[in-house]
Amino acid sequence: MLKLSMAALMFACASVASANSDLDFARTLIAAQEGPAVSPAAAIAVKATGGESIVADRTTPVEVALNAKSVKCSAADYSMPMLKVLVPGLADLTVLNHRNTREGAPCIAAGRCGENLGPQTILGAGEGTETIPVRVVLKKIASIDGELCHVTLVETVTTKVRGVAFFHERTQAVADRAAADCR
C-alpha cells in the first residue's frame, strides 16, 4: 500500500524548494524514512499498467566528516538557507546526482536554518568523523500517455546525523517507451 503518493511526495519536495515550507519538508522527510512506500504486491501489480515500483532500497553505513566545511547553512539549489551535510560517499551509493550547485560533494539537508537548526546543532558535540546509516530508495514511476510510456526515476536519500533527520531527493526523466512496455 502507498504510504504517501508520489505526487504528494514530489509536491512536498517542490514546496521546499519554491515555497519555503518547513512543514512540507518535515512531512516529506518523515514519510521517506518510514519505509518502502510500495508493498511488494503493489510493486508487482503496477508493472502491467504503469505506476510506481521500487527498483532498489538499501541502507549502507557511510563515513562522514563533521566539521565547519562539511556542515553548513547553504541556499545552493534552494530558495532559503538549509542545514546541509556534505557526504562524498553518496556518489558511490546513488544513481542520480545529489550534488547541489557549487557544493563540494553530494549532500543531504535537514531543513531551513534558523535559531533552532544550524551547524551548531550538529557540531555542538564537536568535530570529527562518524559512520551513519544512509538509506537510498530508487523508484521507477511509469505513466501512460496515449501510445507512450513516460518513465521517471526518483531517488530518495535519508539518514540521521547526531539525532537530526536529513533528506535529499532527485528526479530524472528517462527515455520514453512504447505504452505496451510500461512496466
Buried (B, 14 or more C-beta within 10 A) or exposed (E): EEBBEBEBBBEBBBBBBEEEBBEBBBBBBEBBBEEEBBBEEBBEEBEEEBBBBBEEBEEBEBEBBBBEEBBBBBBBBBEBBBBBBBBBBBEEBBEBEBBBEEBEBBBBBBBBBEEEBBBEBBBEEEEEEEEBEBBBBBBBBBBBEEEBBBBBBBBBBBBBBBEBBBBBBBBEEEEBBEBEEBB
